Each structure stands twice: as structure tokens, then as C-alpha cells.
Amino acid sequence: MIADLQAILDESDFTREYGLAIETLVDRRVRVRAPFRSHYVRPGGVVPGFIYMAVADLTMWLAIYSALGPSAELAVTTDMRTSFLSGVRGEDFWCEAAVHDIGKQLIFGSATCVDARGAILTHHTLTYIQPPS
């Protein structure tokens, strides 16, 4: 399943740009590595918040896909709440997302981005909706 999800990331123009590498996939939980990209750095030398949010959103979608399979392709974010706690300068970071509940239409989960030492950079709660079948 990791290879299938990685192929989805690698084949899409939108997601390929981030260079995400899926490291683990266990029980509706996905961990990815987000490589440092110098062209994302904002003034002050830090990775901007929208990068963490995009990576968390993508990682959550991968966790949902791992739980539901191809029927999750049209699932979209309806709510995302983010807390920024710290940032990285010139280094990779990791994001882990977990699906906590799958209802008839709504899916709830969370994601956390960390640095190489495991310090929390951002925390996100996300709600997705999937179209009725």
C-alpha cells in the first residue's frame, strides 16, 4: 500500500512539488518526510506556515485513502485548525496523520509536524467530507 500511495504523490503535478516520501503506514496512520525546499523559505529564513498546512492536509488525505481505498479519492477538507508551535530552518520535517473517526460522510483526524529531533512544529485537526456513494 505504501508504494501505491507514493505513486499517487509522485504522479500528481500538485503533490510532486512537495517531494514527500511516505515512511510508514500503520492502522490508518501515515508518516511522511517533507524535504527542505529552499524556494519555500520566507524572509527570516523559516519555512512558512502554509507549507506545514499543505503537508498536513496531504498526509491526512493519505491516511484516509489508506483506510478507505480508491473511494477516498474525492474526499475533501471541510475544516482544518492549525496551531503553530515552532519552525524549521534549512532542514527536513516529518508529518504524521491519523484517522480517528469515519462517519457516513465526515471523517475526523489529526496531524502533527515535527523536526528531526521530534520537537512539535505544528498540530492540526482536520475534518473531511466524502461525497455520498
C-alpha positions in Angstrom: 0.0 0.0 0.0 2.9 2.4 0.7 4.1 2.0 -2.9 0.6 2.7 -4.2 0.2 5.9 -2.2 3.7 7.1 -3.1 2.9 6.6 -6.7 -0.2 8.8 -6.3 2.1 11.6 -4.8 4.7 11.1 -7.4 2.3 11.2 -10.4 0.4 14.3 -9.5 1.9 17.7 -10.6 0.5 19.3 -7.4 1.9 16.8 -4.9 5.1 16.0 -6.7 6.3 19.6 -6.0 6.5 18.9 -2.3 8.7 15.8 -2.7 7.0 13.9 0.1 8.3 10.5 0.9 6.0 8.1 2.8 7.9 6.4 5.6 5.3 4.4 7.5 1.7 3.3 7.1 0.1 1.5 10.1 -3.6 1.2 11.0 -5.0 4.4 9.4 -1.8 6.4 10.4 0.7 7.7 7.8 4.1 9.3 8.4 5.8 11.3 5.6 9.1 13.1 5.3 8.9 16.6 3.8 12.3 17.6 2.4 13.6 21.1 2.8 13.0 23.2 -0.3 15.0 26.5 -0.4 12.4 28.2 -2.6 9.8 27.9 0.2 11.8 29.9 2.7 10.2 33.1 3.7 12.0 36.3 4.9 13.6 35.4 8.2 14.8 32.0 6.9 12.0 29.9 8.1 9.6 27.5 6.4 6.2 29.3 6.1 3.1 28.1 7.8 1.3 27.2 4.6 3.8 24.5 3.8 3.1 22.8 7.1 -0.6 23.1 6.5 -0.3 21.7 2.9 1.8 18.8 4.1 -0.5 18.0 7.0 -3.5 18.1 4.6 -1.8 15.8 2.1 -0.7 13.4 4.9 -4.2 13.3 6.3 -5.7 12.5 2.8 -3.2 9.7 2.5 -4.3 8.3 5.9 -7.9 8.5 4.7 -7.0 6.8 1.5 -5.2 4.0 3.4 -8.4 3.4 5.3 -11.0 3.7 2.5 -9.1 2.9 -0.7 -10.0 4.5 -4.0 -13.4 5.6 -2.7 -11.5 8.3 -0.8 -10.2 10.0 -4.0 -13.0 12.6 -3.9 -12.8 13.3 -0.1 -12.0 16.9 0.5 -11.1 19.0 3.5 -14.0 20.9 5.1 -12.2 22.2 8.2 -8.6 22.5 9.3 -7.5 24.0 12.5 -3.8 24.7 13.0 -1.6 25.6 15.9 1.9 26.8 15.0 4.4 26.0 17.8 7.8 26.3 16.2 9.5 26.2 12.8 12.5 24.8 11.0 15.3 26.5 9.1 17.1 24.6 6.3 16.1 21.1 7.3 13.5 18.4 6.6 10.5 17.9 8.7 8.1 15.0 9.2 4.3 14.8 9.4 2.2 12.1 10.9 -1.6 12.0 10.4 -4.1 9.6 11.9 -7.8 9.0 11.1 -9.7 9.0 14.3 -13.3 8.5 13.1 -15.0 7.7 9.9 -18.7 8.5 9.8 -21.3 8.3 6.9 -19.9 11.4 5.3 -17.5 13.1 7.7 -14.0 11.9 8.5 -12.1 13.3 11.5 -8.4 13.1 12.2 -5.3 15.0 13.3 -1.8 15.6 12.1 1.4 16.7 13.7 4.6 18.0 12.1 7.9 17.5 13.9 11.5 18.3 13.3 14.4 15.8 13.2 14.6 15.7 17.0 10.9 15.1 17.4 10.0 18.6 18.6 6.5 19.5 17.6 6.3 22.3 15.0 2.6 22.3 14.2 -0.6 20.5 15.3 -3.7 20.2 13.1 -7.2 18.8 13.4 -8.9 18.1 10.2 -12.4 17.2 9.0 -13.0 15.8 5.6 -16.2 15.1 3.7 -16.7 12.3 1.2 -19.4 12.5 -1.5 -22.3 10.1 -1.0 -21.8 6.9 -2.9 
